[in-house]
């Protein structure tokens, strides 16, 4: 058990000392020094955060500045950005340190997407969805989702096809917003998204820096609450370098999820395994070795009922 004490008698950090820790970190030391430099007790920091529309408990703030926990959830990351303003720090100074510490953790997990890239993609995704007027879940519950991923002869992410089974939980739903997050170095402007079944493509938005693409899929009919609907679409990629994993994030609990990764016969991996993560910054667990089988040289995982978090397959090349 970790006891939490708010230190109100910490000597203020000198400007030079604060500048040093903001450059080199780690995150919790920089946060503690910044709070001390402003002479603010944690209750006042919490009050300022609430005025920014962000709710964070004093206990969480204390954990963060002790290094006992790291901000991970979207609300916590918004709090970190607000803290930069409240504590009169340079923009991105704390977020950068938080991302850097996530990358050091990720370095111990071969082939993992960095925490920084996932945080950046999450921010971009929220903005792009907002541009399309998309709500949190879009009025749809996922009953089933099957993804087929193709890895090409150059070991690249060649493409993905998604088959969705959804149920509307309010009237008037007539579209879905598809999300694709390419590998580092991909060219989202050159991706080709095509509607395959029971939908057509609407507006498309993308971000070059993160490789995120979002696109409307229009149903051509308005669902009533309780109606089910099936649709299928694909994305042709092949614009990035060597691919070493594929993962899918879930913000809500849902139905069955199946992920199948198919490898080109001339580029087979030496090892494959499934994994899960509770959040982008959490350690990976649920590891299970997978064998490439069948004439299509594929591996797969099936989650009977998904929970918020990430599920993926990673592999090693010789």
KADA-V639116 format. One record per residue. N is the residue number from 1. RES is the residue in one letter. SS is DSSP state (a for helix, b for strand, c for the rest). PSI is psi in degrees with one decimal (NA if undefined). OMEGA is omega as a letter, one per 20 degrees, with the letter a starting at -180 (none if undefined). Layout:
BEGIN
n: <N;N>
res: <RES;RES>
ss: <SS;SS>
psi: <PSI;PSI>
omega: <OMEGA;OMEGA>
END
This chain:
BEGIN
n: <1;2;3;4;5;6;7;8;9;10;11;12;13;14;15;16;17;18;19;20;21;22;23;24;25;26;27;28;29;30;31;32;33;34;35;36;37;38;39;40;41;42;43;44;45;46;47;48;49;50;51;52;53;54;55;56;57;58;59;60;61;62;63;64;65;66;67;68;69;70;71;72;73;74;75;76;77;78;79;80;81;82;83;84;85;86;87;88;89;90;91;92;93;94;95;96;97;98;99;100;101;102;103;104;105;106;107;108;109;110;111;112;113;114;115;116;117;118;119;120;121;122;123;124;125;126;127;128;129;130;131;132;133;134;135;136;137;138;139;140;141;142;143;144;145;146;147;148;149;150;151;152;153;154;155;156;157;158;159;160;161;162;163;164;165;166;167;168;169;170;171;172;173;174;175;176;177;178;179;180;181;182;183;184;185;186;187;188;189;190;191;192;193;194;195;196;197;198;199;200;201;202;203;204;205;206;207;208;209;210;211;212;213;214;215;216;217;218;219;220;221;222;223;224;225;226;227;228;229;230;231;232;233;234;235;236;237;238;239;240;241;242;243;244;245;246;247;248;249;250;251;252;253;254;255;256;257;258;259;260;261;262;263;264;265;266;267;268;269;270;271;272;273;274;275;276;277;278;279;280;281;282;283;284;285;286;287;288;289;290;291;292;293;294;295;296;297;298;299;300;301;302;303;304;305;306;307;308;309;310;311;312;313;314;315;316;317;318>
res: <X;X;X;X;X;X;X;X;X;X;X;X;X;X;X;X;X;X;X;X;X;X;X;X;X;X;X;X;X;X;X;X;X;X;X;X;X;X;X;X;X;X;X;X;X;X;X;X;X;X;X;X;X;X;X;X;X;X;X;X;X;X;X;X;X;X;X;X;X;X;X;X;X;X;X;X;X;X;X;X;X;X;X;X;X;X;X;X;X;X;X;X;X;X;X;X;X;X;X;X;X;X;X;X;X;X;X;X;X;X;X;X;X;X;X;X;X;X;X;X;X;X;X;X;X;X;X;X;X;X;X;X;X;X;X;X;X;X;X;X;X;X;X;X;X;X;X;X;X;X;X;X;X;X;X;X;X;X;X;X;X;X;X;X;X;X;X;X;X;X;X;X;X;X;X;X;X;X;X;X;X;X;X;X;X;X;X;X;X;X;X;X;X;X;X;X;X;X;X;X;X;X;X;X;X;X;X;X;X;X;X;X;X;X;X;X;X;X;X;X;X;X;X;X;X;X;X;X;X;X;X;X;X;X;X;X;X;X;X;X;X;X;X;X;X;X;X;X;X;X;X;X;X;X;X;X;X;X;X;X;X;X;X;X;X;X;X;X;X;X;X;X;X;X;X;X;X;X;X;X;X;X;X;X;X;X;X;X;X;X;X;X;X;X;X;X;X;X;X;X;X;X;X;X;X;X;X;X;X;X;X;X;X;X;X;X;X;X>
ss: <c;c;c;c;c;c;c;c;c;c;c;c;c;c;a;a;a;a;a;a;a;a;a;a;c;c;a;a;a;a;a;a;a;a;a;a;a;a;c;c;c;a;a;a;a;a;a;a;a;a;a;c;c;c;c;c;c;a;a;a;a;a;a;a;a;a;c;c;c;c;c;c;c;a;a;a;a;a;a;a;a;a;a;a;a;a;c;c;c;c;c;c;a;a;a;a;a;a;a;a;a;a;a;a;a;a;a;c;c;c;c;c;c;c;a;a;a;a;a;a;a;a;a;a;a;a;a;a;a;a;a;c;c;c;c;c;c;c;c;b;b;b;b;b;b;b;b;b;b;b;b;c;c;c;c;b;b;b;b;b;b;b;b;b;b;b;b;b;c;c;c;c;b;b;b;b;b;b;b;b;b;c;c;c;c;c;c;a;a;a;c;b;b;b;b;b;b;c;c;b;b;b;b;b;b;b;b;c;c;c;c;b;b;b;b;b;b;b;b;b;b;b;b;c;c;c;c;b;b;b;b;b;b;b;b;b;c;c;c;c;c;b;c;c;b;b;b;b;b;b;c;c;c;c;c;b;b;b;b;b;b;b;b;c;c;c;c;c;c;c;b;b;b;b;b;b;b;c;c;c;c;c;c;c;b;b;b;b;b;b;c;c;b;c;c;c;c;b;b;b;b;b;b;c;c;c;c;c;b;b;b;b;b;b;b;b;c;c>
psi: <136.2;120.0;146.9;124.8;132.7;119.9;104.5;-4.1;23.8;134.1;136.3;141.3;137.0;151.0;-40.6;-41.0;-43.2;-42.4;-38.4;-46.9;-27.7;-30.1;-41.3;-14.8;-161.4;176.1;-49.5;-33.9;-42.2;-41.8;-45.3;-42.1;-38.1;-41.1;-42.8;-38.4;-33.2;-8.3;33.2;126.5;158.7;-29.5;-36.2;-37.5;-44.6;-41.3;-44.9;-38.9;-41.5;-33.0;-21.5;5.7;19.6;130.1;115.7;134.1;155.8;-37.5;-42.6;-43.1;-40.4;-42.5;-43.5;-43.5;-11.6;-12.2;10.4;-27.9;159.6;140.6;130.8;-43.2;157.9;-40.8;-38.0;-38.7;-34.6;-36.4;-40.6;-42.8;-39.0;-36.3;-34.8;-38.4;-44.6;-40.2;6.4;49.8;158.3;146.8;138.5;3.2;-45.7;-40.5;-39.6;-43.1;-37.8;-43.3;-39.5;-39.7;-32.8;-36.9;-36.0;-37.4;-41.0;-28.5;-24.0;-3.0;94.2;140.1;8.5;144.1;142.6;151.3;-39.6;-43.5;-36.2;-38.1;-45.3;-42.8;-37.6;-42.7;-45.7;-42.2;-43.8;-40.6;-45.3;-40.1;-37.7;-37.8;-29.7;2.4;33.4;129.0;178.2;-54.4;1.9;15.2;14.0;138.6;136.1;121.0;-32.4;144.9;119.5;120.7;133.2;118.5;135.1;128.5;124.4;-176.0;-23.8;12.9;20.4;159.9;100.6;-31.4;174.9;141.5;136.8;132.1;117.3;141.7;117.7;161.7;131.7;138.8;15.0;162.4;153.3;9.5;126.0;14.1;169.4;144.6;113.4;144.9;134.7;127.9;102.5;167.6;158.6;132.8;-0.4;163.4;92.9;-26.6;-16.1;0.6;148.1;112.0;130.5;133.8;131.8;-43.8;131.0;29.2;165.4;156.1;134.5;-131.1;146.2;135.9;147.9;162.7;122.2;-43.6;-38.8;-13.7;21.6;134.1;135.4;145.7;139.7;136.3;113.4;130.5;-25.7;8.6;157.1;121.9;143.8;159.1;127.3;-16.6;144.1;158.1;142.2;135.7;161.8;140.8;165.3;159.8;126.4;126.8;-109.9;15.6;-5.7;-173.1;-148.2;131.5;136.9;-2.6;162.4;132.0;155.6;132.1;143.2;125.4;-16.9;154.0;153.9;-162.7;-146.2;141.7;130.0;132.2;123.7;127.6;122.4;131.1;145.0;142.3;-25.8;2.6;78.6;138.6;160.1;-32.1;150.9;150.7;152.3;161.9;162.8;156.5;139.5;-28.9;166.6;-30.4;-8.3;155.1;152.0;141.6;-166.9;28.2;135.3;126.0;141.7;145.6;133.8;121.9;168.8;166.8;-19.2;4.4;61.6;162.3;160.3;160.7;151.2;124.4;111.0;-39.7;116.9;151.8;160.0;136.6;-157.4;144.2;136.8;176.0;132.6;157.5;160.6;142.7;147.6;NA>
omega: <a;r;a;r;r;a;r;a;r;r;a;r;r;a;a;r;r;r;a;a;r;r;a;r;j;a;a;r;r;r;a;a;a;r;r;a;r;r;a;r;a;r;r;r;r;r;r;r;r;r;r;r;a;a;r;a;r;r;r;r;r;r;a;a;r;a;r;r;r;r;a;a;r;r;r;r;r;r;r;r;r;r;r;r;a;a;r;a;r;r;r;a;r;r;r;r;r;r;a;r;r;r;r;r;a;a;r;r;a;r;a;r;a;r;a;a;a;r;r;r;r;r;a;a;r;r;a;r;r;r;r;r;a;r;a;a;r;r;a;r;r;r;r;a;r;r;r;a;r;r;a;a;r;a;a;r;a;a;a;r;a;r;a;r;a;r;r;r;r;a;r;a;a;a;r;r;a;a;r;r;a;r;r;r;a;r;a;r;r;r;r;r;a;r;a;a;r;r;r;a;r;a;r;r;r;r;a;a;a;a;a;r;r;a;r;r;a;a;a;r;r;a;r;r;a;r;r;a;r;r;a;r;r;r;r;a;a;a;a;a;a;r;a;r;r;a;a;r;a;r;a;r;a;a;a;r;r;r;r;r;a;a;r;a;a;a;a;r;r;r;r;r;r;r;r;r;r;r;a;a;a;r;r;r;r;a;r;a;a;r;r;a;r;a;r;r;a;r;r;r;r;r;a;r;a;r;r;a;a;r;a;r;r;a;r;r;r;none>
END
